[in-house]
């Protein structure tokens, strides 16, 4: 990512160029990203390809002013952080299902980020409702965050569990990975009928006062802990909601497409 591309990305998330790749800068950049770039799976249901290259991710997130899911958002964020001088390692993780079982390998992409002032962090802008700020990699006690109380715990196998409010979210394999390694996970999530991404539409964005989410035609707004829902009656209402709340301009309303059985 060159200087012009980096500057365009910073404008996309309304962030100033940091003077140095410090812990404070990382915290500010993660929050700015979460407030500007939505977590969304619309490409799956619009028939759009998902290409895991830095060029393609920047074109989508910055050029097209879209969001994405974990591989896209954390892949793009990793490219930005690297361009700004942070030391970034891509890590594969497996997301726990409601019964407490981990999902497929390369289920999730998380980032380990080293800062110039000695910080060692788990950064994540691609998990929907999660921590607003990076989590301290080496801290094993509770970590308070506006998004909840988090904990990073070692597993017997030498991996790391990330827990939110006492509930396991995902387990991280600490071996470094390349962006291309996540291609199979991204393919599975956009094609398998067992993937929750093929079963429903979601577009969600952190706000200064809470969160706003559009799932199909249901618009959910959370402000100050109060949750409100509204059903959007027409296609025009849905398209307007995508544009107004998420900055996403669409020509057609995404519709859930049935994935092939057996994937």
N, C-alpha and C positions, 0 to 999 in steps of 0.2 A: 504494500500500500504506500503510494508516494505522498508527497506533501499535499498536493491538491486533493487527493482522495481522502486523506486523513482530515483535512480541514472541512471537507464536505460532510464527512461522517460526524464530526463534532457539531457542525451546524444542525445536522439532523436531530441530534439529541440535546440541542441547546446547551452545550457545554463549552467552557473556555479551554483553550489549550493549557495543560498543566505545565508548570515551570520545570517539574521533575517527576519521575515515576514513583511517587511516594505513596504511603498508606492512605493519607488523606485524599490524594488525587484518585486513587482506586475507588475508595468509598463514594466520592462524589460522582465518578463516572458510572458506577453501577447503578446508583439511584437515578441519575439522569437518564440512563438507558431504559430502565424500567418504567419511567414516567412518560417516555416518548415513543417507544417501539412496542407494539402489542404482541402478545403471545397468541398466535392464530394458526389454524390448520386449513385455511381456505383454499390453498393451492390443490390439496388433495381432491376437493370437491368441485373445483373449477377446471380440472383436467390439465393443470399446469405442471411442468416438470420441476423436480427439486434437484438441483445440481450443487454438490458440495465442493465448490471451489471458492477461493477468496473473491475472485472476480465476480462470479455469479451471485454470491451472497451480498456483496457490496451493491451490485446492480439492483437487487431486490429491496434490501433494507434502506439503502440511501437513495439510489436513483428512482425507484418506483415507490418509495415511502410506504413500504409494506412491513409486515412483521414476519413471523414464522414460528416454528417450534424449535426444540432445544438445539438440534444440530445446526440449524440456520442461525439462530440468535447468538448462541455461544461461539459458534464458528466465526461469525462476523465480529463479535466483540473481541475474540482472541486476536484477530488481525489488527483491530484498532489498538488494542493494548500493546501489541508487539511494536507497531509503528511508533508508539509514544514512548518506547524504551523499557516497558515492563518485560520481565522474563516469564513467559507463559508456557505451561504444559497442558496439553489436552489429555483428559482422563475419561475412560469409559466407566459407566455406572449401570446398575440394574435397579429398576424402580420396583418398590414393594407394592404388591397388589393388596386389596382390602383384607385378605386373609393372612397377610404377613409373609407371602412368598415372593422372592425376587423374580423379576421378569427375564427377558431374553438378554444375552450378552449384547453390548452396544445399544442398550435400551435408552440410554441418556448420555449426553455429553456435558461434562463439567470441566471447570478450569482450575488449575493451581497456578497462583500468581505470586511471584516474588517481587518485592518493592525495594527501592534504593535505600530505604532506611531500615532494612532488615526484616520487614514483614513477610509472612508466609501465609497465604490466604486461599480459601476456596471461594471462587467467584462464580456466580450463576445468574444469568439474566434470561434463562430459557426453561423455567420450571413452573410458570404460572404463579400462583400465590405461594410465595416462599420468602426467604429473608430479603429485606431491602438492602442490606449491606453485606459485604463479604464476611465469611466465617473464618475465624482464626484456625489455621490448619493444625497447630500443635496444642490447642486448648482442649482439655477433656471435661471441663465443667460446663455449667449452663452458660449460654451466650444470649443475652437479652437483645432483642431486635424489635423494631416496630411491627414486624410481621409475625412475631411469636417468640417463644423461648426455644433456642436451638442447642443441640449437643452433637459433638463429633466424637464417636466412640470406636475404639479398635475392635475388630472381630477376631475370633480365634485363627482365622486364615490369614491374618495380616492386612486385611482390607479396612476400610473406614465406613462405618454407618453414619449417615446424617439423619438426625431425628428432629422433628418439629413438635413442640408441645408434648414430648414423650412418645410420639408415634414415628416409627422408622419411615423415612421418605425414600432413600435410595442408598445403595452400598457401592462404594467407589473402589475400583481396582487402581492401584497406585502406579502401575507401569505406564510410561509415556506412550501416547498414540499420535497418529497423524490424522488429519481431517478425512482423508480418503478411507480410513479404516471404518468409518461410521456409515459407509454407503449401504451395507447390508441391513443395518438397523433402520435406517431411513426408509429403505425399500420395504421392509416388513411393515413398518408403521403406516405407510401410505397404501398398502395393498392387502394386508391380511384382514379377514373379517373378525379376527380376534383382537385386533388393535382398536383401542377406544377412539383413535383418530379417524378411522373409517366409519365409525358408527354414529358420529355426531359432529356438528359444527361448533366451533368455539372461536371467539375473538375477545380477548380480555386485556385490560390495561390498568396498571396501578395509577391512582390519582393522588393528589395532595391530601384529600380527605378520606380516601378509601379505595374503592375499585369499581370499575364498570365492565360489564361482560355482556356480550351479545351471543346467545346460543340459539341458532335457528332464528325464530321470530321473537324470542323472549329476551328482553333487555332488563338486566339486573344491575341496580346501582346501590352501592354501599357507601354511606357517609356517616362518619362518627359512630359506627357500630350499628346504624339503622339500615335495614335492607328493604329495598323496594323493587317490585317487578312490574313490567308492563308488557303486554302482548301487542306486537306491531301488526296492524291489520293488512297493509298492502305492501307490494314489492317496493313501491316508491318510499314507503316509510322505512323499510329495511335498508335500502341503499342510502337514504339520508342519514340513518343512524351510523352506518359504517363511515360515512364521510365526516359527520359532525363530531362523533365521539372518538374515532380512531384515526382520522385523516386518511382513510382508505377510499379511493375512488374506484368503483366497480361499474361495469356496464351491464352486469346481470347478477341476479341474486344467486348465491351458491346454494346448491341442493345436495343433500347427502346422497352419495353414489354407493350402491351396494358392491362390496368387494366380493371377489370370487371365492367360493367355498373351498376349503382345503389348504389355503395359503398359511 
